[in-house]
Amino acid sequence: MQSADRLDWPDIAGRLDIEGYALLPGLLSRERAQELTARLGMGGLRREPLAAGDLGRGDLFYFEDSLPVPLQAWRRDFYRHLAPIANRWNEMLDVPYRYPAELDEFLQHCREAGQARTLSHLNRLGMADYLALHQRGEGGHVFPLQVVALLTEAGSDFEGGEFVMTEQRPRMQSRPMVLPLRQGDAAIISTAQRPVRGGKGYYRVNLKHAISRVRQGVRVGLELFFHDGP
């Protein structure tokens, strides 16, 4: 698992400003991706069928008690680098809230606002399964960025299952984006909204993401959030 400190953060910030996402190829080693996939057969995960929330077909597996130790450190370190970007975005949109420098302090703000439900999870999609377009923007404290990763290999473990994002700008057609992920690749994406410069300053655009239908095999992915849900 690559250290967050070794990534090119000025480049990542620029890509997030322009596209709303930044690809991080090979962020997870093949071994680490396989270790996370193997957790589907262990305890400490809460299974929720996607059909129960009208979000498609397949299953989400939430980390009930706490994230595995490697993911805890990864989440903490990524947050430190992403908080300045999130604060800059709030400034662009005239949002007064500023994210603390450390994740623990931000999570305390979430708890004080009644947000204590873990959102980070693994997702498992088998043949004909899919994840519908959605976002996790509920609650008074929503961190505007999250990390997604692919843990199985496209082309050998599964076919189909492309990671898709859409961006809706006011009075414009939605813009689709397909992220070409391979096993161990990750991406930082906009959670729900981001600023875009217009002729009269910055305005909000709305983003959602999805996973297209799996045609064959089993696709396993990770979604890492920096805020908790209501």
N, C-alpha and C positions, 0 to 999 in steps of 0.2 A: 504494500500500500504506500503510494508516494506521499511524502510529507507535503502538507499544504504550504509550508514555508518555502519550498523549492519551486513553486509554480510562478509563472510570469504574471503577477497580479495587475500591472498596468495594462497589459494586453487583454487580460480577462475582463477588466473593467470596461475597456473600449468596446469589446465584442458584446458585452451585456447592454451597453448603451445603444449600440446600433441594431442588434438583432433580438435582444431579450433572452439570449442563451449563449453559453460558451462551452464548446466541446473540450473534454479533457481525455484524450486517447490514452489507453493503457494505465489509467490511474490505479486500478487494482490488478495485482498479479493474477495469473490463472489459478494459482493455489488459493489465494485469498477469496476469489470469486467462488471457487468450489466449496471452501469452508463455510461461506455464508449460505450457499445453496443447501448444504447439508443440515443447516439449522432447522429447515422445514420438518425434519424428522425428530427434532428434539422438543423439550418442553419450553415453557416461558413465552410461548406465542399464542395469541388469541386469533382464531380463524374467523373471518367474516366473509361469507359469499358475496360476490359483487351483485348478484341478482337481488339480494335483500335490500340494497339501496338503489335499485334500478340503475346500476352503473355498468352493466354488461354481464359477462359470464366469466367465471374463474373465481379465484380466492385471494383475499388479502390476509396477511399474517402479521398482526401488530405485536411489537415488543411490549409485553405487559408490564414487567417490573422495571427493567432498565435495559439500555442498549448493551450489546456485547462490548467488552473493554476496548477493542480496537476502534469500534465505531464511536464510542464515547469520546475518545481522544480526537478522532477525525472530525467529529461534529464541533467540538470545542475550538479546534485550531482553524477550521474553515470559517467559523463564525467571526473570529477575530479579524480575518481579512475581509469578510463580506460586510461587517457592520459599517465601515466607512463608506462603502458603496451605497448601502441602504440609507444612511444618513444623508448622503448627497442627493439621492433620489427624493427623499422627503423634502429637502430644501428646494429642489426644483419645483415640487408640487405644492409648496407653501404649507406643508404639514408640520406642525410645531414639534411633534414627538421626535426625540433622538434616541437611538438604540444604544444601550450601554456597551462599553468596550468588551465586557466579558459575558459569556453565555449564561452563567449561573445567575447573574443579576437580572438579565432579561427574562429568564424563566421564572424568577421570583415575581416580576411584574405580571407575567401571565397568570400565575397562581392567585395573585391578589385580585385579578380581574375575573376569577372563576374559570380559568383555562388550565386544566390539569390532565386532560386526556391525551395520551401519546398518539401522535400522528405518524411517526416513522414506522415503516413496515416493509416486508417483502411481499411481492406479488407473484402468483403462479398462474399461468394461463396454459391450458392444454389445447388440443385440437378444437377449432371452432370457437374458442374463447376470445374475448376482447375486453378492453377497458374503454368505456365511453368518455367523450369529452367532459372534463370537469376541472375544478380548481378547489383549493382548500383555503378559502379566504374568510372563514367564520371567526368571529371574536373581535374584541377590541384591540388586541395586539397580534398582528399578522406580520411575520417577517417576509419581506417581498421576494426573497430568493430561497431556493431549495436545491438539493442535489439529487439526481437520479443516476442509476447505474444499471448496466446489463450484466447478469451473472452467468448466463449460459450462452452458447455460441450459435449465432445465426448461421444457417446453412448446414449445420451438422446436428445440433440438438433440436432445432425447430426451423420451420419455414414460415414466412409472413411475420406478424408481430412487430411491425415497424413503429417506432416512437414518433408520434405526431403532435405538433403544436399548432394552434390557431391564434391569430391576433386580430382583434376587432377594433378598428379605429372609427371615430365618429364619422358618419355619412360616407363611409367607404366599405367596399367589399372585404370580407374576412381574408386574411393572408395565411395560407397554410405553409407549414414548415415540417420537413421530415428529417429527423436527426439520425445519421447513419452510424448507429452504435454497433460495436462488436463486443465480445466477451471481455470484461474488465474495463471497458470504456465508461466514462461518466460524463455528465453535463450539469452545469449550473444553469437553472432556468428560472424565469420569473414565476412566482407562485400564483399571482392573480392579476396584478396591475404593475405598470411601469411608466415612466415619463418619456414622452417623445416631443421633440422641439417642433413647434409649428410657427406660422407666420406671426402669431401674437404671443409667443412664449411657449412654455411647456404645457402639455395636457396629458391626461391619463389614457392609456389604452388597456384593454382587457384581454388577458391571455388564459387559455385553457389547454390542457394536454390530454392525450389519449394513447392507446396502443391498438393498432389495427388487428384484425382477426388473425389468429394463429392458424395456419393451414395444415401444419403437421408438427408433431413433437410437443415438447414442453418448454415454455419460455419462463424464466425466473428473473425478476428484477428487484431493485432496491429503490425506495424513495426515502430520503432523509430530510426531515423538516427541522427548523430551528425554533418554531413556536409550537405550543401545545394547543389543543382544541378545547372548546367549551364542553 
